[in-house]
Amino acid sequence: MFKKTLLGIIALVAILVVAGVGVGWWFSSPASDAEHARMEASPHFHDGAFANPERQSSWEFGLQQIAGLFADNVAQVTPPGTIPVVRPDPAFLDAKPKPGLRAMWFGHSSVLIEIDGLRVMVDPVLSQRISPFSGVGPSRFHPSPIPLSAMRGIDAVLISHNHYDHMDEATIRHLARQGTRIFVPLGMAPLLAKWGIPADQGQSFAWWEKISIGDVELTATPARHYSSRGTFDYKKTFWLSWSVVGPEHRVFYSGDTGYSKSFAEIGKRLGPFDLGIIKVGAYGPGQAWLDVHMHPEDAMTTAKDIGAELVLPVHWATFNLAEHAWDEPIERTLVSAQKKGVRITTPRPGDWIGEDGLVPVANWWRDLAK
């Protein structure tokens, strides 16, 4: 009986290992031969993977981290109430963008930008969960201001990297069917092809490569991060920030990143920027976190480096991705912004920034605990 039980356990483990490898391979996104040739030419591609020019410490996982998994959470990692979401009429998407510059935060890092006649979205994630599976994974704290089914009229999508909280398959597929052009980091063109997006509608970029749509120039700029969607594609695709420069206005989007000396170079070459969309949340203790996920104080230094006139803090308030309190990033941002002389905007999801010159600054998250 013992022998049969042991054999059964071994067989079950073998099945789980095979299944895990299969699932990991399926969700990985290796590059094609043509894409790989471009990757090999990159000075940031070494030994089959991309690398940050700046330090990236090894992940720390010891007794302290294990104990943290089982300890009572002292931080309020989810909102204590309902996040107020503004619900704009999607009819505005049927018309050409208004002249000038305005933007709408959809939560996390998803932002709709209308700049000098072009309508762009950065890292649009409108699904309920950020996961390869529909029934598991971090779930949204709040709905999208505009449901995915109503999204249309977007000229281009700019993707910073392939993590699930920045590149959502359902959102990309939907927008691509509307004719939106999809711009991704180097190495990710095969994934777009896998999702049925025509080659002339999707394009991959290395740092400092650019494309113009009308009078607006989109430049893939440096970031300090990493990539993976499955088990076998760690750092097999690149990561970016983005600069959007029109004849009258300039916008910078940091993507997911640690603090980098490259930001000063971006500011010098493409700035100053009217709006900086900069990550402030989902950081953790230890150098391994900070090398690829900057905290609010570094974010405000980034704002100074790029010459941002106004900053929209993002990467908070939508998913639970770290151990800190859900509103800690924005509270620390307020303090640091005041110390460093950075002007910030704190919209609710769905608020317009720059509409008729208005810039939302209400501390709405503090009302949730009342």
N, C-alpha and C positions, 0 to 999 in steps of 0.2 A: 504493500500500500504506500509506504514511504517513497519507494522508488518511482512509482507511478505519479505521485504528487510532485516529486522533484522534477521529473521529466515534463510534467504539465506546466510547472512554473517556468522552467527553462524555455519551453515552447512559447509560452505567453510573452516572456521577455523578448524573445527573438522576433515575434510578430510585432511587438511595440517598437522595437528598434528599427525594423524594416519599414514600418508605417511612418515612424518619425523621419527617417531618412527620405522616404518618398515625399512626404509633405514638405520637408525642408527644401528639397530639390525643386518641387513644383513652384513654391513661392519665391525661390531665388530667380534672379534675372541676369544670367550671363550674357555678355556682349557677343555680337556676331563678329565674323572675321573682318568685315569692313570697318565696323566701329572699333574693333580691337586695334587695328592699324593706327587709327587716330589716337587711341589711348597710349599706345607704345611711344608715340611721338611726343607725348606730354612730359615735361620735366618733373611732374609730380607723380608719375606712375613708375613704380619700382617693384620688381619681383612679383608681378601679377596683381598688384593692388595700388590704389592711390594712397598718398601720404600727405599729411600736413607739413609744410615747411617749418612750422613751429612745433614745439614739444606737444606730444600727446601721451600723458602718463597712462600706465596700465591700470585697468580697473581693479579696485580694491574690494575683496570679498573675504572677510575673516570673521572671527567670533563676534566682533562688534556689529557687523552688518547682519549676521545671522540672528543675533539677539534682537536687533531692530525689527526683524520680520515678525517676531512673536510678542513684542512689547505692546502695551496699550498705547494707542496713538494719542499723544498729548496735543498734537496740532489738529486744528479744524481743517481737514483736507478737502472737504466738500462744503459748498455754500449752505448756511443755516436757513436760508429762505429761497424764494423764487427770484432768479435773476431777471430784471426787467428787460424785455426785448421789444424794440420798436419794429413795427411791421409795415414797411413802406409798400406802396402800390407797385407791383412789378411792371406796370405799364410803361414806366420811364425807360425800361430796357428796349422798348420797341422804337424809340427815337434815337437819333445820333446823340452822342454825349454833348453836354453843354460846353461852351468855351471855358477855358480856365482850368482850375484844379479843385477837385473835391474827392473825398474818399469815404467808404463805409466799412466799418469793422464788422465781420460776421462772427467773431469769436475766435479764440486761439490765434493762429497766424493768418487766417483767411481775410483778405482785404480786397475790396473792389475799388479800383482807382479810375477816375475819369480825368485825363490829362491832355489838354490841348487837342481835343477832338478824338482821342483814342480811349477805348474802354478795356482795361486790363484787370485781371485778378491774379493775386499772388497766393500760392499754396492753397487753393480752394478745397476745403474738406467739409462737405455738407451732409455726410452720412451720420447716422446715429452713433456708430461705434468706429473706433480706429483699430482695426484688426483684420487679419486675413479671413476671419470667420464672422458671420453675421450675428451669431448669438452670444459671443464672448468677447472680452476685451473692454477697455475703458469706454464708458458711455458719456454722451454729452450732458453737461449740466443744464443746458438750455437749448431750445430749438434754433434752427437757422432763421435769421430775420426774413429771408425769402426761401421758400422750399425749393429743393433741387428741381422738382418738376416744372417750376415756373422760371428757372434760370435760362436766359437767352441773351443774344445781343452782345456777347463778350468777344472782343477782337482777338485777344491773346491771353493765354494762361502762362505764368512764369512759375516754374517749380524749382525749389531750392535743393531738394534731395529726396530720396525715395522712401523715407520712413513713413509709416502709415498715418501719422498725424500731420503729414505735409503733402502726401500724394495719395489721394483716395481714388480707387479704380472706378467706383460708381459715378463720382462727380466728373472725372476726366472723360469717361465714356459718354456721359450725357452731353457735356459741353462740346465734345468733338462732333457729335451728331448734329449740333446746331451750326457747325462750320467754324468753331473756334480753333485757332492755331495753338498748338501746345509746344512750349519750349522747355527743355529739360537739360539736366547736366550730362556731360559726356559719359557715354556708356549705357544710357537709358533708352536710346532709340529702339533697340530690340523689344523692350517692354511695351512701348507704344505700338509696335507692329503686332505684338501678341494680343493686344487689346483691340486690334482691328482698325487702328488709326492710320490712314494713308501716309506714305513717306513724304508727300508734298505738304502735309498738314502738321507734321511733327518734326522737330529738329533738335539736335543736341548741341551743347556748347561747352567749351573749356573757358577758363578764366580769361577775361579781356576780349573774348570774341563778342561780336555784336551783330545786330540786325535792325533795319529800319522798317517801320510800318508808317507810311505817309511821312509826316514831319517829325515823328517821334522815334528816337533811337533807344533800343533796349540792349544793355550791355551786361553780360554775365561777369560778375565781379567776385573777388576772393571771399572765402569764408573759412572757418576753422572748425571742422566737424568730422563726420564719418557717414557711412551708408550701409544699409542691408535691408532686405525684405524677407530673406529666408535664411537657411542654415549655412549655405555655401557661397554667399555672395558678399561677405563682409569687405567693404572698401573696394568692391569691384566696379562701382560707379562713382562719379565725382559728386561734389557738393558745391553750392554757389550761394552768393548773395546776388542781388540784381539792382541795377541803376536804370532808371527810366527818365530820359531827358528829352523834353520837347522844346519847341522854339521859345516858350515863355516860362515853363516850369520844370522842376527837377524833383524826383522822388527816389529815395534809397530804401531798399528792403534788405534787412540783415540776414533773413533766413534763420536757421538754427545754427548757433555758432558759439565758440568761446571768444574771448577778447583777442583781437589780432592787430598787429602793427600794420596790416594791410589796409585798415580802415582809414588811417591818415593818408595813405597813398590814394585811396578812392576819392577822398575829399579833395585832394590836390588836383587829381586828374579830371574829375567829373562834377565836383561840387562847386559852390555850396548848394545844399538841397533845401527846397521849400518844406519838404516833409520827409522825416526819417521814420520808417516803420521798423521798430527795433525790439528784438526779443528781450524780455525782462524776467520770465518765469521758467519753472521746471529746471531748477538747479539743485545741487545737493552738496553734502560735505565731502571734502577730499579733493585733491588736485585733479584726479581723473575726471570728476564732474566739471570742474571749472575750466579745464582745458578745452572743453567742447560745448559747454552750456554756461554762458556768462550770467552773472547775477546783476541786479539792478544798478549797482554802483559802476560796474564796468560798462553797462549799457549807456549810462549817462556820459561816461568818458567817450564812448563810441560816437555819441551825438555831437560832442565837441569836435572830435576828430574829423567827422565828415562835414561839419559846418551846417548842421540841421537847424533851420529856423523854428521848426515845430516838430515834436516827437509824438508819435502814437505808440505807446507801449503795448506789445502783443505777447502771445505765447503764455497766457494765463486766463483763468475764469471760465474755461470750457471743458477741460479734461483733468482728471487727477493723475499726474505723471511724476510726482515727486513727494517727498516726505514733509515739505514745509506747508504751512497753512495756505489755504487757497488764495487768500487776499494778501499774504505777506509780500509778494512781488510788487504789487502796486503801492502798498504803504511804504516800502523801502524806496521805491522809485520817486515818490513825492518828496521824501526827505533829501535824497541825493540830488534830485533836479533843482531843488531850492539852493542847496549848497553850491552846486556847480553852475548855476545860472542858466539852466536848460528849461525852455518853455515846453510843457507837455499838454496833451489833450486826453481826457478820460471819458470817452463816449460810452453809452450803452451799446450793446450789439444792435445794429440797425440805424443808429444815429448817423446823419451826414456830418462830416468834418469839412469845413470850408464852404458849405452851402450858404450863399449870400454873405459870406465873410464870417459866419458863425463858427466858433470853436468850442465844443462841449467841454466843461471842466467840473461837472458835478461829481461829488464823492458818493455815487449811488450805491456802492457795495456796502457802505457802512449802515445803510437803512435796512439791510436784510436781517440783521440781528435784532431789530426792534420788535 
